[in-house]
């Protein structure tokens, strides 16, 4: 997919012309983009997830475009079963090996596509950092951005911190000048902000980072890179913290949906809540944060509701059960069906694996034992019809390969991953050989394992008679492939800080062989199967997905790309000099479906924020607020 930043619409903006050289640089890199496709698993951690219970739409187009025309035509028309090339047979998942001294070894086409964008051109990085500082624009992005955009965002953050460090050294030396992003120190150069202008995080922390950018950097606008409910939540959190005057912009004016969030917006979900609220038991609705503000508001008007993340959902239900009685409290979890079922599976595993009361109190929750865990498990009501398209598709071939060929690998799995892939990670997590939980839990688990190995393989360990030979840690990445940028950066930093030369980390993308489409016709026009070319992923399986298993990238998240970010930054810059782009910018504002609305006489926006505030209080105080508990008690009396 080649794209330049020149828009043919009767007028080429001056800022676009200035970016032309940079645009061609990015296009040349982008032309090496291979298609992507992968399936993943999940993991828990005690203080968020559970580790050892101790704690896009354009994918594949470039690959097809590189084929001869006749081959592309045959590829589109072929009805033969997809076949995988030797390098991508199901016995060999694509992977990226991260070694000392920033060495990267991508294995397979999909991994090569990921690795190609990890080191972006510095002119792109410098140019955008200049704009963000000059225009006072902050960027908050989810982990699931595409690798090209993630590579640039990570590089911007790192470059800003380098310049900040140099600025601080200059000031200690008594220098009058401060450092500009081009590295020059002049008296007239602007200061480098202390808080990062770019933050990459999960959906909850995105809002916190935006508030910090306002408070510490004085940003005048925030760009939110994610799906629509994320920009909506970021805006609401900023408003709650006194920054309603700072606009939040999406990278595109188009609707950026989410299959999971939208599964909670229909009549079926509301009917499920009404039925749950009518239960003779106390009822608490635990709603996943990856839902719209409207869903949270409507839910709050029907049943007492608290928001959760994949990091804190386990502790939320454990505390609610302990605080209000495991036999008396019904916990209604939604809308993510897989996550809810996985929570039940986790509690089953605790019981069936023979955990003692003492271990449960030590590793899960101080107020629980085997009997209360059984009661909690039996009183969880999971919404039956919600899932995320990224985590939805897993095939038996993926599962079989993980079990048969990757027995020595750590298995990570997001809580939203279904079926046996989750069970593999869960079983591994019982021995601290895997993790099930959130994106942050997965990243923290990988960091911890690499840190442990790096310290044992460091020069200091060798001097003390310790250390080992060369060691490669394998991690099956059970979540969206966009996380790999953050993982690579973290692993590189850990190896650097420990001066470790004998530890590698291999990040493995589980991709079904049926996510690879075979091109029957060779270069010479023959149908010799031996000369067939395999492309990852195949259009027959959708954009990066396969019905047999494998969905590496979220097509909604990939509506945010480097070009759209450049465009919105340019529009913000133009607005500050004239009002000509104000109307266009207004199309990039978050959805505002609750503005001016009330539900049962209460402000709808306040109702939507209420479950988030209950969650924040829980995270701070480690117990549910008395107000929420009283609402649950009143709800039981009304139902009776």
Buried (B, 14 or more C-beta within 10 A) or exposed (E): BEEEBEEEEEEEBEBBEEBEEBBEBBBEBBEEBBBBBBBBBBBBBBBBBBBBBBBBBBBBBBBBEBBEEEBBEBBEEBEBEBBBBEBBBBEBBBBBBBBBEBEBEBBBBBBBBBBBBBEBBEEBBBBBBBBBBEBBBBBBBBBBBBBBBBBBBBBBBBBBEBBBEBBBEBBEEEEEBBBBBEEEBEEEBEEBBEBBBBBBBBBBBBBBBBBBBBEEBEBBBBBBBBBBBBBBBBBBBBBBBEBEEBBBBBBBBEEBBBBBBBBBBEEBBBEBBEEBBEBEBBBBBBBBBBBBBBBBBBBBBBBBBBBBBBBBBBBBBBBBBBBBBBEBBBBBBBBBBBBBBBBBBBBBBBBEEEBEEEBBBEBBBEBBBBEBBBBBBEBBBBBEEBBBBBBBBBBEBBBEBBEEEBEEBBBBBBBBBBBBBBBBBBBBBBEBBBBBBBBBBBBBBBBBBBBEBBBBBBEEBBEEEEBEEEBBBBBBBBBBBBBBBBBBBBBBEBBEEBEBBBBBBBBBBBBBBBBBBBBBBBEEEEEEEEEBBBBBBBBBBBBBBBBBBBBBBBBBBBBBBBBBBBBBBBBBBBBBEEEEBEEBBEEBBBBEBBEEBBBEEBBBBBBBBBBBBBBBBBBEEEEBBEEBBEBBEEBBEEBE
